[in-house]
Amino acid sequence: MQIARIVATIFDIYAILYPIFSWGFIIYILSSWVPGLRESRFGEILGRVYEPLLEPFRRIIPPLGGMLDLSPLVFIIVLQLFNYGMRSIFATIINGLLT
């Protein structure tokens, strides 16, 4: 039962960090619409976090017409799939440890 508590605690931490990470990404994407926000210190920090994650998607999916970048949309879909997978894994582990 002690291991189940540890895994549940790890899941609780994940459940706190995942929304923060997701909202940070949304803020980063929306910051491209606000002049000067990406050049601010806050925008630079977000850029250092999210640009390396977007780069592989940009290599696979080039901007449409040179302007429309769909890589953030694909990243959001992959992020959601990752979240569903992680929740399923944690639920399976915790249920297996409790039975």
N, C-alpha and C positions, 0 to 999 in steps of 0.2 A: 504493500500500500504506500510505502514511502516513495517508491519510484513513480507511482501514479501521481502523487502530489508534486513531485519535481517536474514531471512532464506537463502537468496542468499549470504549474507556475510558468514554465517556458512558453506554453500556449498563451497564457495571460499577457506576458510581455509582448509576444508576437501580435496579439489582438490590439495592443496599444500602439505599437510601432507601425503596423501596416497602414492604418488610416492616416497617420501623420505623414508617412512616405507618399501615400496616394494623393493627399491634399497638397503636399508640397509640389508634386508633379503637375497637378492641375494649375496651381498658382504659377509655376514656371511657364507652362504653355500659354496661359492667359497674359503673362507679362510681356509677351511679344506684341501685344496689341497696345500696350501703354508705352508711349515714347520715353526712352531714358531709363526705364525700370530695369532692363537687363544689364545696363551699364552701371547700375548702382552696386554697392557692396553686397546687398541682399541678393540681387540678381546674379552676381558673379558666384556667390556661394551655391545657389541653386544650380547654376550652369555647371559647376564642378561636380555636382552630385549626379545630375541627370543627363548631361551631354554624352558621357561615356556609355551610358545605357542606351541612348538613342542611336548612336553611331552605327552599330551593326544593322539596325533596321533601315537606316538611311542608305547603306550600301546595297541592301536588297531591293528597297523600294525608292527609286529616285523621285524627286518632286515632280508632280504633274505640271506640265507647261512651264517648268522652271520656278513656279510660285507656290503651288499647293503641296505642302509637306504632309503626307499621310502617316509618316512613321510614328508620331505620338498616338494616333488612333490605334495602330497595330500594337504599340507598346501597352496601351491601356487594356486591350483585349488579352494580351499575354499576361499582364499583371493580374487581371481578374482570374484567369485560368490557374495561375500560380497560387492565388489565394484560395480558390476552391480546393485545389490539390492539397495544400498545406492543412486546411481545416479538416479534410477527410483523413489525412495521415494522422493528425493529432487525435481525432475522434477515435480512429481505429486503435491506436496505441493505448489511449486511456481506457477505452472499453475493454480491450484485451487484458490490461493489467488489473482491472477491477473485477473481472470474472474469474 
